[in-house]
Amino acid sequence: MGKAKISVIEVEKLLSQGKGPREIAKHLGVSRQAVYHFLKKRKVAVSRNAVVRKAGELVDKRLALIDELNGVQPSDQEST
């Protein structure tokens, strides 16, 4: 049985969506170890990238909720 090909473009797309190695492996139909090896070979720090992206998304959502609770409209923020 031959090796499954892992698409650099597909992996980058999934990483940009905040997916981790386990989710990427499941999506591509390969083992988690294959994804780790692929990323290590390309020197990609997945956990840090994924955490930073998710943290940014969470902060944006929380700030939007706080603004909503305080009755701040998006146009109000531009003038401050």
C-alpha positions as a Markdown table, in Angstrom:
| # | Residue | x | y | z |
|---|---|---|---|---|
| 1 | Met | 0.0 | 0.0 | 0.0 |
| 2 | Gly | 1.4 | 3.4 | -1.0 |
| 3 | Lys | 1.7 | 6.5 | 1.1 |
| 4 | Ala | -1.3 | 8.9 | 1.1 |
| 5 | Lys | -0.4 | 12.3 | -0.3 |
| 6 | Ile | -1.0 | 15.3 | 2.1 |
| 7 | Ser | -1.8 | 18.5 | 0.2 |
| 8 | Val | 0.2 | 21.5 | 1.5 |
| 9 | Ile | -2.6 | 23.8 | 0.3 |
| 10 | Glu | -5.3 | 21.7 | 2.1 |
| 11 | Val | -3.3 | 21.6 | 5.4 |
| 12 | Glu | -2.6 | 25.3 | 5.3 |
| 13 | Lys | -6.4 | 26.0 | 4.7 |
| 14 | Leu | -7.3 | 23.8 | 7.7 |
| 15 | Leu | -4.6 | 25.4 | 9.9 |
| 16 | Ser | -6.0 | 28.8 | 9.0 |
| 17 | Gln | -9.4 | 27.6 | 10.2 |
| 18 | Gly | -7.8 | 26.8 | 13.5 |
| 19 | Lys | -7.9 | 23.0 | 13.0 |
| 20 | Gly | -5.4 | 20.9 | 14.9 |
| 21 | Pro | -3.5 | 17.8 | 13.8 |
| 22 | Arg | -6.2 | 15.4 | 14.9 |
| 23 | Glu | -8.9 | 17.3 | 13.0 |
| 24 | Ile | -6.6 | 17.6 | 9.9 |
| 25 | Ala | -5.9 | 13.9 | 10.0 |
| 26 | Lys | -9.5 | 13.0 | 10.2 |
| 27 | His | -10.4 | 15.4 | 7.4 |
| 28 | Leu | -7.7 | 14.1 | 5.1 |
| 29 | Gly | -8.1 | 10.4 | 5.9 |
| 30 | Val | -4.6 | 9.9 | 7.2 |
| 31 | Ser | -3.1 | 9.1 | 10.6 |
| 32 | Arg | -2.4 | 11.8 | 13.2 |
| 33 | Gln | 1.2 | 10.8 | 13.1 |
| 34 | Ala | 1.4 | 11.4 | 9.4 |
| 35 | Val | 0.1 | 14.9 | 9.9 |
| 36 | Tyr | 2.6 | 15.5 | 12.8 |
| 37 | His | 5.4 | 14.2 | 10.6 |
| 38 | Phe | 4.3 | 16.4 | 7.7 |
| 39 | Leu | 4.2 | 19.5 | 9.9 |
| 40 | Lys | 7.4 | 18.8 | 11.6 |
| 41 | Lys | 9.1 | 18.3 | 8.3 |
| 42 | Arg | 7.9 | 21.8 | 7.3 |
| 43 | Lys | 8.7 | 23.3 | 10.7 |
| 44 | Val | 5.1 | 24.4 | 11.4 |
| 45 | Ala | 4.2 | 25.2 | 15.0 |
| 46 | Val | 0.6 | 24.1 | 14.9 |
| 47 | Ser | -0.4 | 24.3 | 18.5 |
| 48 | Arg | 0.8 | 27.9 | 18.9 |
| 49 | Asn | -0.8 | 29.0 | 15.6 |
| 50 | Ala | -4.1 | 27.3 | 16.4 |
| 51 | Val | -4.2 | 28.7 | 19.9 |
| 52 | Val | -3.4 | 32.3 | 18.8 |
| 53 | Arg | -6.1 | 32.2 | 16.1 |
| 54 | Lys | -8.7 | 30.8 | 18.5 |
| 55 | Ala | -7.8 | 33.3 | 21.2 |
| 56 | Gly | -8.2 | 36.2 | 18.8 |
| 57 | Glu | -11.6 | 34.9 | 17.7 |
| 58 | Leu | -12.7 | 34.5 | 21.3 |
| 59 | Val | -11.5 | 38.0 | 22.2 |
| 60 | Asp | -13.4 | 39.5 | 19.3 |
| 61 | Lys | -16.6 | 37.6 | 20.2 |
| 62 | Arg | -16.4 | 38.7 | 23.9 |
| 63 | Leu | -15.7 | 42.3 | 23.0 |
| 64 | Ala | -18.7 | 42.3 | 20.7 |
| 65 | Leu | -20.9 | 40.8 | 23.4 |
| 66 | Ile | -19.7 | 43.4 | 26.0 |
| 67 | Asp | -20.4 | 46.2 | 23.5 |
| 68 | Glu | -23.8 | 44.7 | 22.9 |
| 69 | Leu | -24.5 | 44.6 | 26.6 |
| 70 | Asn | -23.4 | 48.2 | 27.0 |
| 71 | Gly | -25.5 | 49.3 | 24.1 |
| 72 | Val | -22.5 | 50.4 | 22.0 |
| 73 | Gln | -23.1 | 50.5 | 18.3 |
| 74 | Pro | -20.2 | 49.7 | 15.9 |
| 75 | Ser | -20.4 | 53.3 | 14.5 |
| 76 | Asp | -19.9 | 54.6 | 18.1 |
| 77 | Gln | -16.6 | 52.9 | 18.4 |
| 78 | Glu | -15.1 | 54.6 | 15.4 |
| 79 | Ser | -15.4 | 58.0 | 16.9 |
| 80 | Thr | -13.6 | 57.0 | 20.2 |
